[in-house]
Amino acid sequence: MYDVNLRTFKPGDTLQLVDGRVVEVVENPGDGAWLICRETVPGASPDAVFLAEIAGETD
């Protein structure tokens, strides 16, 4: 698991998930456990991403 404080992420930040997908933060509810993100592919819909799903921040 990636050791990070989710409260620091803002819309536009990109993350690598443990399943290999890359997602962009759309909204941060500020609860420290979830982010609302969407895959970086055309037509992707926002979805909730849990802390344990995050492998790391992309460059």
PDB file with one MODEL, atoms N, CA, C and O in Angstrom:
MODEL        1
ATOM      1  N   MET A   1       0.846  -1.189   0.000  1.00  0.00           N
ATOM      2  CA  MET A   1       0.000   0.000   0.000  1.00  0.00           C
ATOM      3  C   MET A   1       0.886   1.245   0.000  1.00  0.00           C
ATOM      4  O   MET A   1       1.968   1.260   0.587  1.00  0.00           O
ATOM      5  N   TYR A   2       0.406   2.269  -0.662  1.00  0.00           N
ATOM      6  CA  TYR A   2       1.089   3.548  -0.782  1.00  0.00           C
ATOM      7  C   TYR A   2       0.802   4.374   0.466  1.00  0.00           C
ATOM      8  O   TYR A   2      -0.363   4.584   0.804  1.00  0.00           O
ATOM      9  N   ASP A   3       1.830   4.845   1.153  1.00  0.00           N
ATOM     10  CA  ASP A   3       1.669   5.633   2.371  1.00  0.00           C
ATOM     11  C   ASP A   3       1.539   7.105   1.992  1.00  0.00           C
ATOM     12  O   ASP A   3       2.528   7.754   1.655  1.00  0.00           O
ATOM     13  N   VAL A   4       0.312   7.628   2.050  1.00  0.00           N
ATOM     14  CA  VAL A   4       0.059   9.000   1.610  1.00  0.00           C
ATOM     15  C   VAL A   4      -1.130   9.577   2.369  1.00  0.00           C
ATOM     16  O   VAL A   4      -2.005   8.849   2.838  1.00  0.00           O
ATOM     17  N   ASN A   5      -1.139  10.873   2.474  1.00  0.00           N
ATOM     18  CA  ASN A   5      -2.274  11.578   3.059  1.00  0.00           C
ATOM     19  C   ASN A   5      -3.170  12.027   1.908  1.00  0.00           C
ATOM     20  O   ASN A   5      -2.824  12.968   1.193  1.00  0.00           O
ATOM     21  N   LEU A   6      -4.306  11.378   1.720  1.00  0.00           N
ATOM     22  CA  LEU A   6      -5.189  11.707   0.599  1.00  0.00           C
ATOM     23  C   LEU A   6      -5.735  13.124   0.659  1.00  0.00           C
ATOM     24  O   LEU A   6      -6.171  13.658  -0.361  1.00  0.00           O
ATOM     25  N   ARG A   7      -5.719  13.733   1.816  1.00  0.00           N
ATOM     26  CA  ARG A   7      -6.257  15.095   1.941  1.00  0.00           C
ATOM     27  C   ARG A   7      -5.436  16.123   1.153  1.00  0.00           C
ATOM     28  O   ARG A   7      -5.905  17.235   0.912  1.00  0.00           O
ATOM     29  N   THR A   8      -4.216  15.755   0.751  1.00  0.00           N
ATOM     30  CA  THR A   8      -3.353  16.704   0.040  1.00  0.00           C
ATOM     31  C   THR A   8      -3.597  16.728  -1.459  1.00  0.00           C
ATOM     32  O   THR A   8      -3.135  17.645  -2.138  1.00  0.00           O
ATOM     33  N   PHE A   9      -4.317  15.737  -1.996  1.00  0.00           N
ATOM     34  CA  PHE A   9      -4.545  15.693  -3.439  1.00  0.00           C
ATOM     35  C   PHE A   9      -5.621  16.677  -3.868  1.00  0.00           C
ATOM     36  O   PHE A   9      -6.590  16.927  -3.152  1.00  0.00           O
ATOM     37  N   LYS A  10      -5.420  17.229  -5.065  1.00  0.00           N
ATOM     38  CA  LYS A  10      -6.377  18.204  -5.593  1.00  0.00           C
ATOM     39  C   LYS A  10      -6.785  17.790  -7.007  1.00  0.00           C
ATOM     40  O   LYS A  10      -6.095  16.986  -7.635  1.00  0.00           O
ATOM     41  N   PRO A  11      -7.885  18.323  -7.513  1.00  0.00           N
ATOM     42  CA  PRO A  11      -8.299  17.997  -8.879  1.00  0.00           C
ATOM     43  C   PRO A  11      -7.176  18.256  -9.884  1.00  0.00           C
ATOM     44  O   PRO A  11      -6.496  19.282  -9.839  1.00  0.00           O
ATOM     45  N   GLY A  12      -7.004  17.286 -10.794  1.00  0.00           N
ATOM     46  CA  GLY A  12      -5.953  17.377 -11.800  1.00  0.00           C
ATOM     47  C   GLY A  12      -4.738  16.519 -11.490  1.00  0.00           C
ATOM     48  O   GLY A  12      -3.981  16.178 -12.398  1.00  0.00           O
ATOM     49  N   ASP A  13      -4.534  16.161 -10.219  1.00  0.00           N
ATOM     50  CA  ASP A  13      -3.428  15.269  -9.866  1.00  0.00           C
ATOM     51  C   ASP A  13      -3.686  13.893 -10.470  1.00  0.00           C
ATOM     52  O   ASP A  13      -4.838  13.477 -10.594  1.00  0.00           O
ATOM     53  N   THR A  14      -2.620  13.182 -10.847  1.00  0.00           N
ATOM     54  CA  THR A  14      -2.779  11.846 -11.414  1.00  0.00           C
ATOM     55  C   THR A  14      -2.118  10.798 -10.529  1.00  0.00           C
ATOM     56  O   THR A  14      -1.084  11.044  -9.909  1.00  0.00           O
ATOM     57  N   LEU A  15      -2.746   9.617 -10.487  1.00  0.00           N
ATOM     58  CA  LEU A  15      -2.300   8.522  -9.632  1.00  0.00           C
ATOM     59  C   LEU A  15      -2.235   7.220 -10.413  1.00  0.00           C
ATOM     60  O   LEU A  15      -2.988   7.015 -11.365  1.00  0.00           O
ATOM     61  N   GLN A  16      -1.334   6.349 -10.005  1.00  0.00           N
ATOM     62  CA  GLN A  16      -1.256   4.982 -10.533  1.00  0.00           C
ATOM     63  C   GLN A  16      -1.957   4.088  -9.522  1.00  0.00           C
ATOM     64  O   GLN A  16      -1.663   4.150  -8.329  1.00  0.00           O
ATOM     65  N   LEU A  17      -2.882   3.255  -9.989  1.00  0.00           N
ATOM     66  CA  LEU A  17      -3.572   2.324  -9.108  1.00  0.00           C
ATOM     67  C   LEU A  17      -2.846   0.982  -9.097  1.00  0.00           C
ATOM     68  O   LEU A  17      -2.060   0.693  -9.999  1.00  0.00           O
ATOM     69  N   VAL A  18      -3.108   0.163  -8.079  1.00  0.00           N
ATOM     70  CA  VAL A  18      -2.424  -1.125  -7.966  1.00  0.00           C
ATOM     71  C   VAL A  18      -2.752  -2.050  -9.131  1.00  0.00           C
ATOM     72  O   VAL A  18      -1.975  -2.960  -9.418  1.00  0.00           O
ATOM     73  N   ASP A  19      -3.878  -1.847  -9.809  1.00  0.00           N
ATOM     74  CA  ASP A  19      -4.230  -2.685 -10.958  1.00  0.00           C
ATOM     75  C   ASP A  19      -3.621  -2.173 -12.264  1.00  0.00           C
ATOM     76  O   ASP A  19      -3.881  -2.729 -13.331  1.00  0.00           O
ATOM     77  N   GLY A  20      -2.804  -1.106 -12.181  1.00  0.00           N
ATOM     78  CA  GLY A  20      -2.101  -0.585 -13.349  1.00  0.00           C
ATOM     79  C   GLY A  20      -2.758   0.600 -14.032  1.00  0.00           C
ATOM     80  O   GLY A  20      -2.132   1.258 -14.862  1.00  0.00           O
ATOM     81  N   ARG A  21      -4.009   0.882 -13.698  1.00  0.00           N
ATOM     82  CA  ARG A  21      -4.683   2.021 -14.323  1.00  0.00           C
ATOM     83  C   ARG A  21      -4.110   3.334 -13.808  1.00  0.00           C
ATOM     84  O   ARG A  21      -3.621   3.427 -12.682  1.00  0.00           O
ATOM     85  N   VAL A  22      -4.187   4.351 -14.673  1.00  0.00           N
ATOM     86  CA  VAL A  22      -3.819   5.716 -14.288  1.00  0.00           C
ATOM     87  C   VAL A  22      -5.113   6.511 -14.226  1.00  0.00           C
ATOM     88  O   VAL A  22      -5.922   6.468 -15.153  1.00  0.00           O
ATOM     89  N   VAL A  23      -5.305   7.238 -13.130  1.00  0.00           N
ATOM     90  CA  VAL A  23      -6.521   8.021 -12.940  1.00  0.00           C
ATOM     91  C   VAL A  23      -6.179   9.457 -12.592  1.00  0.00           C
ATOM     92  O   VAL A  23      -5.096   9.751 -12.085  1.00  0.00           O
ATOM     93  N   GLU A  24      -7.117  10.339 -12.872  1.00  0.00           N
ATOM     94  CA  GLU A  24      -6.987  11.758 -12.539  1.00  0.00           C
ATOM     95  C   GLU A  24      -7.988  12.085 -11.437  1.00  0.00           C
ATOM     96  O   GLU A  24      -9.147  11.678 -11.500  1.00  0.00           O
ATOM     97  N   VAL A  25      -7.531  12.825 -10.428  1.00  0.00           N
ATOM     98  CA  VAL A  25      -8.419  13.244  -9.349  1.00  0.00           C
ATOM     99  C   VAL A  25      -9.412  14.267  -9.900  1.00  0.00           C
ATOM    100  O   VAL A  25      -9.018  15.255 -10.520  1.00  0.00           O
ATOM    101  N   VAL A  26     -10.702  14.020  -9.668  1.00  0.00           N
ATOM    102  CA  VAL A  26     -11.765  14.925 -10.078  1.00  0.00           C
ATOM    103  C   VAL A  26     -12.245  15.735  -8.878  1.00  0.00           C
ATOM    104  O   VAL A  26     -12.535  16.927  -8.983  1.00  0.00           O
ATOM    105  N   GLU A  27     -12.320  15.056  -7.737  1.00  0.00           N
ATOM    106  CA  GLU A  27     -12.809  15.705  -6.511  1.00  0.00           C
ATOM    107  C   GLU A  27     -12.175  15.015  -5.315  1.00  0.00           C
ATOM    108  O   GLU A  27     -11.950  13.805  -5.329  1.00  0.00           O
ATOM    109  N   ASN A  28     -11.891  15.790  -4.287  1.00  0.00           N
ATOM    110  CA  ASN A  28     -11.377  15.240  -3.043  1.00  0.00           C
ATOM    111  C   ASN A  28     -12.354  15.609  -1.934  1.00  0.00           C
ATOM    112  O   ASN A  28     -12.429  16.770  -1.533  1.00  0.00           O
ATOM    113  N   PRO A  29     -13.116  14.610  -1.427  1.00  0.00           N
ATOM    114  CA  PRO A  29     -14.067  14.909  -0.361  1.00  0.00           C
ATOM    115  C   PRO A  29     -13.409  15.269   0.969  1.00  0.00           C
ATOM    116  O   PRO A  29     -14.088  15.741   1.881  1.00  0.00           O
ATOM    117  N   GLY A  30     -12.090  15.053   1.095  1.00  0.00           N
ATOM    118  CA  GLY A  30     -11.358  15.477   2.282  1.00  0.00           C
ATOM    119  C   GLY A  30     -11.490  14.563   3.479  1.00  0.00           C
ATOM    120  O   GLY A  30     -11.141  14.956   4.592  1.00  0.00           O
ATOM    121  N   ASP A  31     -11.992  13.337   3.279  1.00  0.00           N
ATOM    122  CA  ASP A  31     -12.158  12.419   4.404  1.00  0.00           C
ATOM    123  C   ASP A  31     -10.924  11.570   4.678  1.00  0.00           C
ATOM    124  O   ASP A  31     -10.877  10.855   5.679  1.00  0.00           O
ATOM    125  N   GLY A  32      -9.917  11.639   3.794  1.00  0.00           N
ATOM    126  CA  GLY A  32      -8.683  10.906   3.994  1.00  0.00           C
ATOM    127  C   GLY A  32      -8.728   9.449   3.590  1.00  0.00           C
ATOM    128  O   GLY A  32      -7.737   8.739   3.759  1.00  0.00           O
ATOM    129  N   ALA A  33      -9.846   8.981   3.061  1.00  0.00           N
ATOM    130  CA  ALA A  33      -9.972   7.572   2.681  1.00  0.00           C
ATOM    131  C   ALA A  33     -10.342   7.386   1.214  1.00  0.00           C
ATOM    132  O   ALA A  33      -9.990   6.372   0.612  1.00  0.00           O
ATOM    133  N   TRP A  34     -11.045   8.349   0.637  1.00  0.00           N
ATOM    134  CA  TRP A  34     -11.562   8.230  -0.731  1.00  0.00           C
ATOM    135  C   TRP A  34     -11.193   9.444  -1.571  1.00  0.00           C
ATOM    136  O   TRP A  34     -11.063  10.558  -1.063  1.00  0.00           O
ATOM    137  N   LEU A  35     -11.026   9.203  -2.878  1.00  0.00           N
ATOM    138  CA  LEU A  35     -10.914  10.266  -3.870  1.00  0.00           C
ATOM    139  C   LEU A  35     -11.893   9.941  -4.985  1.00  0.00           C
ATOM    140  O   LEU A  35     -12.146   8.770  -5.269  1.00  0.00           O
ATOM    141  N   ILE A  36     -12.438  10.952  -5.610  1.00  0.00           N
ATOM    142  CA  ILE A  36     -13.266  10.753  -6.795  1.00  0.00           C
ATOM    143  C   ILE A  36     -12.342  10.984  -7.987  1.00  0.00           C
ATOM    144  O   ILE A  36     -11.794  12.072  -8.166  1.00  0.00           O
ATOM    145  N   CYS A  37     -12.181   9.941  -8.796  1.00  0.00           N
ATOM    146  CA  CYS A  37     -11.230   9.971  -9.905  1.00  0.00           C
ATOM    147  C   CYS A  37     -11.879   9.445 -11.177  1.00  0.00           C
ATOM    148  O   CYS A  37     -12.944   8.828 -11.143  1.00  0.00           O
ATOM    149  N   ARG A  38     -11.216   9.702 -12.298  1.00  0.00           N
ATOM    150  CA  ARG A  38     -11.633   9.103 -13.566  1.00  0.00           C
ATOM    151  C   ARG A  38     -10.380   8.641 -14.290  1.00  0.00           C
ATOM    152  O   ARG A  38      -9.322   9.264 -14.202  1.00  0.00           O
ATOM    153  N   GLU A  39     -10.525   7.522 -15.014  1.00  0.00           N
ATOM    154  CA  GLU A  39      -9.409   7.014 -15.801  1.00  0.00           C
ATOM    155  C   GLU A  39      -9.021   8.051 -16.848  1.00  0.00           C
ATOM    156  O   GLU A  39      -9.849   8.857 -17.270  1.00  0.00           O
ATOM    157  N   THR A  40      -7.776   8.025 -17.259  1.00  0.00           N
ATOM    158  CA  THR A  40      -7.279   8.990 -18.240  1.00  0.00           C
ATOM    159  C   THR A  40      -7.462   8.457 -19.655  1.00  0.00           C
ATOM    160  O   THR A  40      -6.534   8.481 -20.464  1.00  0.00           O
ATOM    161  N   VAL A  41      -8.659   7.979 -19.943  1.00  0.00           N
ATOM    162  CA  VAL A  41      -9.040   7.520 -21.283  1.00  0.00           C
ATOM    163  C   VAL A  41     -10.308   8.260 -21.692  1.00  0.00           C
ATOM    164  O   VAL A  41     -11.123   8.595 -20.832  1.00  0.00           O
ATOM    165  N   PRO A  42     -10.494   8.521 -22.981  1.00  0.00           N
ATOM    166  CA  PRO A  42     -11.679   9.249 -23.428  1.00  0.00           C
ATOM    167  C   PRO A  42     -12.981   8.572 -22.979  1.00  0.00           C
ATOM    168  O   PRO A  42     -13.125   7.353 -23.070  1.00  0.00           O
ATOM    169  N   GLY A  43     -13.911   9.377 -22.501  1.00  0.00           N
ATOM    170  CA  GLY A  43     -15.230   8.892 -22.115  1.00  0.00           C
ATOM    171  C   GLY A  43     -15.329   8.252 -20.746  1.00  0.00           C
ATOM    172  O   GLY A  43     -16.397   7.764 -20.376  1.00  0.00           O
ATOM    173  N   ALA A  44     -14.242   8.239 -19.978  1.00  0.00           N
ATOM    174  CA  ALA A  44     -14.269   7.621 -18.650  1.00  0.00           C
ATOM    175  C   ALA A  44     -15.138   8.439 -17.697  1.00  0.00           C
ATOM    176  O   ALA A  44     -15.131   9.669 -17.730  1.00  0.00           O
ATOM    177  N   SER A  45     -15.882   7.735 -16.852  1.00  0.00           N
ATOM    178  CA  SER A  45     -16.745   8.374 -15.853  1.00  0.00           C
ATOM    179  C   SER A  45     -16.041   8.404 -14.501  1.00  0.00           C
ATOM    180  O   SER A  45     -15.264   7.501 -14.194  1.00  0.00           O
ATOM    181  N   PRO A  46     -16.300   9.424 -13.690  1.00  0.00           N
ATOM    182  CA  PRO A  46     -15.720   9.477 -12.348  1.00  0.00           C
ATOM    183  C   PRO A  46     -16.206   8.313 -11.488  1.00  0.00           C
ATOM    184  O   PRO A  46     -17.335   7.844 -11.628  1.00  0.00           O
ATOM    185  N   ASP A  47     -15.335   7.862 -10.603  1.00  0.00           N
ATOM    186  CA  ASP A  47     -15.646   6.776  -9.688  1.00  0.00           C
ATOM    187  C   ASP A  47     -14.840   6.981  -8.409  1.00  0.00           C
ATOM    188  O   ASP A  47     -13.800   7.639  -8.425  1.00  0.00           O
ATOM    189  N   ALA A  48     -15.318   6.422  -7.310  1.00  0.00           N
ATOM    190  CA  ALA A  48     -14.616   6.524  -6.040  1.00  0.00           C
ATOM    191  C   ALA A  48     -13.417   5.580  -6.023  1.00  0.00           C
ATOM    192  O   ALA A  48     -13.513   4.434  -6.462  1.00  0.00           O
ATOM    193  N   VAL A  49     -12.282   6.072  -5.510  1.00  0.00           N
ATOM    194  CA  VAL A  49     -11.067   5.273  -5.375  1.00  0.00           C
ATOM    195  C   VAL A  49     -10.684   5.279  -3.897  1.00  0.00           C
ATOM    196  O   VAL A  49     -10.540   6.338  -3.287  1.00  0.00           O
ATOM    197  N   PHE A  50     -10.522   4.085  -3.332  1.00  0.00           N
ATOM    198  CA  PHE A  50     -10.166   3.930  -1.921  1.00  0.00           C
ATOM    199  C   PHE A  50      -8.647   3.962  -1.763  1.00  0.00           C
ATOM    200  O   PHE A  50      -7.921   3.575  -2.679  1.00  0.00           O
ATOM    201  N   LEU A  51      -8.175   4.410  -0.635  1.00  0.00           N
ATOM    202  CA  LEU A  51      -6.749   4.541  -0.334  1.00  0.00           C
ATOM    203  C   LEU A  51      -5.955   3.280  -0.688  1.00  0.00           C
ATOM    204  O   LEU A  51      -4.875   3.390  -1.270  1.00  0.00           O
ATOM    205  N   ALA A  52      -6.451   2.098  -0.358  1.00  0.00           N
ATOM    206  CA  ALA A  52      -5.727   0.847  -0.601  1.00  0.00           C
ATOM    207  C   ALA A  52      -5.561   0.526  -2.079  1.00  0.00           C
ATOM    208  O   ALA A  52      -4.747  -0.329  -2.429  1.00  0.00           O
ATOM    209  N   GLU A  53      -6.312   1.190  -2.958  1.00  0.00           N
ATOM    210  CA  GLU A  53      -6.219   0.958  -4.400  1.00  0.00           C
ATOM    211  C   GLU A  53      -5.074   1.737  -5.040  1.00  0.00           C
ATOM    212  O   GLU A  53      -4.738   1.481  -6.196  1.00  0.00           O
ATOM    213  N   ILE A  54      -4.463   2.684  -4.319  1.00  0.00           N
ATOM    214  CA  ILE A  54      -3.462   3.583  -4.873  1.00  0.00           C
ATOM    215  C   ILE A  54      -2.069   2.995  -4.718  1.00  0.00           C
ATOM    216  O   ILE A  54      -1.637   2.680  -3.609  1.00  0.00           O
ATOM    217  N   ALA A  55      -1.359   2.846  -5.852  1.00  0.00           N
ATOM    218  CA  ALA A  55       0.015   2.350  -5.855  1.00  0.00           C
ATOM    219  C   ALA A  55       1.007   3.496  -5.681  1.00  0.00           C
ATOM    220  O   ALA A  55       2.058   3.317  -5.066  1.00  0.00           O
ATOM    221  N   GLY A  56       0.680   4.673  -6.219  1.00  0.00           N
ATOM    222  CA  GLY A  56       1.583   5.813  -6.097  1.00  0.00           C
ATOM    223  C   GLY A  56       1.132   6.963  -6.973  1.00  0.00           C
ATOM    224  O   GLY A  56       0.217   6.838  -7.787  1.00  0.00           O
ATOM    225  N   GLU A  57       1.802   8.085  -6.780  1.00  0.00           N
ATOM    226  CA  GLU A  57       1.527   9.277  -7.566  1.00  0.00           C
ATOM    227  C   GLU A  57       2.351   9.219  -8.854  1.00  0.00           C
ATOM    228  O   GLU A  57       3.503   8.785  -8.832  1.00  0.00           O
ATOM    229  N   THR A  58       1.775   9.649  -9.965  1.00  0.00           N
ATOM    230  CA  THR A  58       2.533   9.677 -11.206  1.00  0.00           C
ATOM    231  C   THR A  58       3.365  10.953 -11.267  1.00  0.00           C
ATOM    232  O   THR A  58       3.124  11.907 -10.527  1.00  0.00           O
ATOM    233  N   ASP A  59       4.347  10.951 -12.163  1.00  0.00           N
ATOM    234  CA  ASP A  59       5.232  12.121 -12.317  1.00  0.00           C
ATOM    235  C   ASP A  59       4.540  13.285 -12.943  1.00  0.00           C
ATOM    236  O   ASP A  59       5.152  14.336 -13.136  1.00  0.00           O
TER     237      ASP A  59
ENDMDL
END
